[in-house]
Amino acid sequence: MANRPVHFIWLLDCSYSMLGEKIGQLNYAIREAIPEMRSVAHDNPAAQLLLRTITFSTFARWHHKDPVPVDDFTWQDVQPDGATNLGDALTLVAGELRTPPMPERALKPVIALVSDGAPTDDWRAGLRAIEATPWGKKAVRVAIAIGADADRSVLQEFLGNPELRPLDANSPKQLAAAIRWVSTAAVKAASAPVAGSNDVTAKAAAPYAPPVLDDDDDEDVVW
């Protein structure tokens, strides 16, 4: 198990509806979560945590294309524009979940999807592409719904497990808490080896079942 990679891929909605407070808070939350990800990685010496980012709006594109060890990773702010082509982004992820480019010996990858709206393309085709890959079936999938307009049914289907739920982030404080939880708990779940592929879902569900994030009565901004 020495030094097996854990590929962590942020999948970020950068559509125009994220303009303003949401995109600013998303950038801040991920930047602040990186040190905590490093701490989790250091507590799991058998796992090498590698980070990447895909953004999706009218087009899906790599924001950080090459896998970067968490100790060397520097966050670069994302900017909003355009539509919400989630399907293109999922297809882009699927291309990275085959072997190669994924190594034969690795720990479960993490796909962290963050969105504040509804897809504007054939997102189910992209999801089918992920599920058609061996690593896509094994992946730890987590999702954050930003604000009231996020299509939670899409995020629920992305999770692929009826026992799990997307994390609700309806304010800056909730988004920061959700990003912090995804950055740590999901990595811990992915770093835990499983005996066989058939029991991945059962063994992974309990460690990373999302918490309920309490509303803050003093929160000024509600999305």
C-alpha positions as CSV (number, residue, x, y, z in Angstrom):
1,M,0.0,0.0,0.0
2,A,3.0,2.3,0.1
3,N,2.5,5.6,-1.6
4,R,-0.6,4.8,-3.6
5,P,-2.1,7.8,-5.3
6,V,-5.5,9.4,-4.4
7,H,-6.6,11.5,-7.3
8,F,-8.9,14.4,-6.0
9,I,-10.7,16.3,-8.8
10,W,-12.7,19.4,-8.1
11,L,-15.6,19.8,-10.5
12,L,-16.7,23.4,-10.2
13,D,-19.7,25.2,-11.6
14,C,-18.4,28.5,-13.0
15,S,-21.6,29.5,-14.8
16,Y,-22.7,33.2,-14.9
17,S,-25.1,32.6,-11.9
18,M,-22.0,32.2,-9.7
19,L,-21.0,35.8,-10.4
20,G,-20.3,37.9,-7.3
21,E,-20.5,36.6,-3.7
22,K,-20.7,32.9,-4.6
23,I,-17.6,32.7,-6.8
24,G,-15.6,34.8,-4.3
25,Q,-16.6,32.6,-1.4
26,L,-15.9,29.5,-3.4
27,N,-12.3,30.6,-4.2
28,Y,-11.8,31.6,-0.6
29,A,-13.1,28.4,0.8
30,I,-11.0,26.1,-1.4
31,R,-7.9,28.2,-0.8
32,E,-8.4,28.0,3.0
33,A,-9.1,24.2,2.8
34,I,-5.8,23.3,1.2
35,P,-3.8,23.3,4.5
36,E,-6.3,20.9,6.0
37,M,-6.0,18.6,3.0
38,R,-2.2,18.6,3.5
39,S,-2.8,17.7,7.2
40,V,-5.0,14.8,6.2
41,A,-2.5,13.6,3.6
42,H,0.3,13.7,6.2
43,D,-1.8,11.5,8.5
44,N,-2.2,8.9,5.7
45,P,1.4,8.2,4.6
46,A,0.3,5.3,2.5
47,A,-1.6,7.6,0.2
48,Q,-0.2,10.3,-2.1
49,L,-2.9,13.0,-2.5
50,L,-2.9,14.6,-6.0
51,L,-5.2,17.5,-6.8
52,R,-6.8,18.7,-10.1
53,T,-9.6,21.1,-11.0
54,I,-12.1,21.2,-13.8
55,T,-14.4,24.2,-14.3
56,F,-17.6,24.1,-16.4
57,S,-19.7,26.9,-17.9
58,T,-20.4,27.1,-21.6
59,F,-17.4,24.9,-22.0
60,A,-15.7,22.4,-19.6
61,R,-12.0,22.9,-19.2
62,W,-9.1,22.0,-17.0
63,H,-8.2,24.7,-14.5
64,H,-5.4,22.5,-13.1
65,K,-4.8,19.8,-15.7
66,D,-1.8,17.8,-14.3
67,P,-2.1,16.0,-11.0
68,V,-0.2,18.0,-8.4
69,P,0.9,16.7,-5.0
70,V,-1.1,18.5,-2.3
71,D,2.2,19.8,-0.7
72,D,3.0,21.6,-4.0
73,F,-0.6,22.7,-4.9
74,T,-1.4,26.4,-5.1
75,W,-5.0,27.5,-5.7
76,Q,-5.7,29.8,-8.6
77,D,-9.0,31.6,-8.5
78,V,-11.7,30.7,-10.9
79,Q,-14.0,33.1,-12.7
80,P,-17.7,32.8,-13.8
81,D,-19.1,33.0,-17.3
82,G,-21.7,31.4,-19.6
83,A,-24.0,28.3,-19.2
84,T,-23.8,25.1,-17.1
85,N,-22.5,22.3,-19.3
86,L,-22.0,19.7,-16.6
87,G,-22.2,16.8,-19.1
88,D,-19.1,18.1,-20.8
89,A,-17.3,18.3,-17.5
90,L,-18.3,14.7,-16.5
91,T,-17.1,13.4,-19.9
92,L,-13.8,15.2,-19.3
93,V,-13.5,13.5,-15.9
94,A,-14.4,10.1,-17.4
95,G,-11.4,10.3,-19.8
96,E,-9.1,10.4,-16.7
97,L,-10.7,7.5,-15.0
98,R,-9.5,4.8,-17.4
99,T,-6.2,2.9,-17.1
100,P,-4.2,4.5,-18.4
101,P,-4.0,7.4,-17.6
102,M,-5.0,6.2,-14.1
103,P,-2.4,3.7,-12.7
104,E,-3.5,0.1,-12.1
105,R,-2.6,0.3,-8.4
106,A,-4.3,3.3,-6.8
107,L,-6.7,4.2,-4.0
108,K,-10.2,5.4,-4.8
109,P,-10.3,8.7,-6.6
110,V,-12.5,11.6,-5.3
111,I,-14.8,13.6,-7.5
112,A,-16.1,16.7,-5.7
113,L,-18.9,18.4,-7.6
114,V,-20.0,22.0,-6.7
115,S,-23.0,23.6,-8.4
116,D,-25.5,26.4,-7.9
117,G,-27.9,25.6,-10.8
118,A,-29.2,23.1,-13.3
119,P,-27.3,21.6,-16.2
120,T,-27.8,23.0,-19.7
121,D,-26.5,20.0,-21.6
122,D,-26.9,16.2,-21.7
123,W,-25.4,15.6,-18.2
124,R,-26.6,12.0,-18.0
125,A,-24.4,11.1,-21.0
126,G,-21.4,12.4,-19.0
127,L,-22.5,10.5,-15.9
128,R,-22.8,7.3,-17.9
129,A,-19.3,7.8,-19.3
130,I,-18.0,8.0,-15.7
131,E,-19.9,4.9,-14.6
132,A,-18.6,3.0,-17.7
133,T,-15.0,3.3,-16.3
134,P,-13.6,1.0,-13.5
135,W,-12.3,3.9,-11.5
136,G,-15.6,5.8,-12.0
137,K,-17.5,3.0,-10.3
138,K,-15.1,3.0,-7.4
139,A,-14.8,6.8,-6.9
140,V,-15.8,8.6,-3.8
141,R,-18.3,11.1,-5.1
142,V,-19.4,14.1,-3.1
143,A,-21.6,17.1,-4.0
144,I,-22.3,20.6,-2.7
145,A,-25.5,22.5,-3.7
146,I,-25.0,26.2,-3.5
147,G,-28.2,28.2,-2.9
148,A,-31.9,27.5,-3.5
149,D,-31.6,27.2,-7.3
150,A,-29.1,24.3,-7.3
151,D,-30.7,21.2,-8.8
152,R,-30.4,18.8,-6.0
153,S,-31.9,15.9,-8.0
154,V,-29.0,16.1,-10.4
155,L,-26.5,16.1,-7.6
156,Q,-28.2,13.2,-5.9
157,E,-28.0,11.2,-9.1
158,F,-24.4,12.1,-9.5
159,L,-23.7,10.7,-6.0
160,G,-25.0,7.3,-7.1
161,N,-26.0,6.2,-3.6
162,P,-29.5,6.7,-2.2
163,E,-28.1,6.8,1.3
164,L,-26.1,9.9,0.7
165,R,-27.2,13.5,0.1
166,P,-25.6,16.6,-1.3
167,L,-24.4,19.1,1.2
168,D,-26.5,22.3,1.3
169,A,-24.5,25.5,1.2
170,N,-27.0,28.4,1.5
171,S,-24.6,31.0,2.9
172,P,-20.9,31.8,2.9
173,K,-20.4,30.1,6.3
174,Q,-22.2,27.0,5.1
175,L,-20.1,26.9,1.9
176,A,-16.9,27.2,3.8
177,A,-18.0,24.4,6.1
178,A,-19.0,22.2,3.2
179,I,-15.7,22.7,1.3
180,R,-13.8,22.0,4.5
181,W,-15.7,18.8,5.1
182,V,-15.4,17.6,1.5
183,S,-11.6,18.3,1.5
184,T,-11.0,16.2,4.6
185,A,-13.7,13.5,5.1
186,A,-13.8,12.5,1.4
187,V,-10.0,12.1,1.3
188,K,-10.1,10.0,4.5
189,A,-12.7,7.7,2.9
190,A,-10.7,7.4,-0.3
191,S,-7.5,6.6,1.6
192,A,-9.1,3.6,3.4
193,P,-8.4,0.4,1.4
194,V,-11.2,-1.9,0.6
195,A,-11.0,-5.7,0.1
196,G,-12.8,-5.8,-3.2
197,S,-14.6,-3.6,-5.8
198,N,-18.1,-5.1,-5.0
199,D,-18.2,-3.6,-1.5
200,V,-16.8,-0.2,-2.2
201,T,-20.1,1.7,-1.8
202,A,-21.0,-0.1,1.4
203,K,-17.7,0.5,3.1
204,A,-17.3,4.1,1.8
205,A,-20.8,5.3,2.7
206,A,-20.5,5.5,6.5
207,P,-17.2,7.4,6.7
208,Y,-18.2,10.1,4.3
209,A,-22.0,10.5,4.8
210,P,-22.4,14.2,4.7
211,P,-23.3,16.1,7.9
212,V,-26.2,18.5,8.1
213,L,-24.8,22.0,8.2
214,D,-26.8,24.2,10.6
215,D,-28.1,27.6,9.6
216,D,-26.4,30.5,11.4
217,D,-29.0,33.0,12.8
218,D,-26.4,35.7,12.4
219,E,-25.7,35.0,8.8
220,D,-26.3,38.2,6.7
221,V,-26.1,36.6,3.3
222,V,-28.5,33.8,2.2
223,W,-28.3,32.4,-1.3
